[in-house]
Amino acid sequence: MNRDDVVRGINRTWTTADELGLAQTFGSAGVLGVNEEFRDLIFTGSASYDDVYMKALELSHYNILLNDYSFFQFGWEGRGLVRYAYYPNPFIASKEDAEYLKSREELVSAQMISHEEFLYLLKSRGSVSGVPMLRYENAPSQRSAFYHPCSHLHIGFHSENRWAVNRILTPYAFSLLVYKHYYGSPWKEFGDNSEIEYKNNFERSLVEEKANCFVVDESLFGVDEQRSFYFG
């Protein structure tokens, strides 16, 4: 997968966010570079998920911001190495939380409070959401059989859990999986279509995109590893 493939996936992710009624800000259509301040915070090992989430918002270090203030990051470093991440807003767990967020956002738009004050108000509510972050990596050079799969998912903030995947996910496949499993209501509301085989337009897109997610070469996901559990 090359840089252009990733960029196309980012653009398609934004288009689908708009179709789902989730689009807020298209921060960057290009591959995200390394932000040293954000990276250093993660590498401290002591930062909480809330800290990491707020730092990315503060730095606008994202490709796509959704209207619930969750966001996507998409990275590519060549040599087959890609990184995609979905950071859910940890401060929303109910309709009331969402209404609070919208009302404070309107204050920012009206210039009654600053963006910094908005972020402070957001964090002051405390972490309430149980939605886990989701991160995908394909890292051939880091592969170690069974311990560090070449292609893998991280589910939640604990970075040492690596769930093997026997395909190389495209950015668009990754974002469609997030939309399907984390935004089920708009997925059904705007996608259901009884006239097509899959009964949902977005489901059809996901099935079609799977064909672009190539199977990992056996040299990077051996027969013994395939006898164990993995996402297929």
Secondary structure as GFF3:
##gff-version 3
##sequence-region A 1 232
A	DSSP	alpha_helix	3	19	.	.	.	ID=ss1
A	DSSP	beta_strand	23	26	.	.	.	ID=ss2
A	DSSP	alpha_helix	36	43	.	.	.	ID=ss3
A	DSSP	alpha_helix	49	59	.	.	.	ID=ss4
A	DSSP	beta_strand	64	66	.	.	.	ID=ss5
A	DSSP	beta_strand	71	78	.	.	.	ID=ss6
A	DSSP	beta_strand	81	87	.	.	.	ID=ss7
A	DSSP	alpha_helix	95	109	.	.	.	ID=ss8
A	DSSP	alpha_helix	115	124	.	.	.	ID=ss9
A	DSSP	beta_strand	134	138	.	.	.	ID=ss10
A	DSSP	three_ten_helix	140	142	.	.	.	ID=ss11
A	DSSP	beta_strand	151	155	.	.	.	ID=ss12
A	DSSP	beta_strand	163	164	.	.	.	ID=ss13
A	DSSP	alpha_helix	171	182	.	.	.	ID=ss14
A	DSSP	alpha_helix	184	191	.	.	.	ID=ss15
A	DSSP	alpha_helix	201	210	.	.	.	ID=ss16
A	DSSP	alpha_helix	223	226	.	.	.	ID=ss17
###
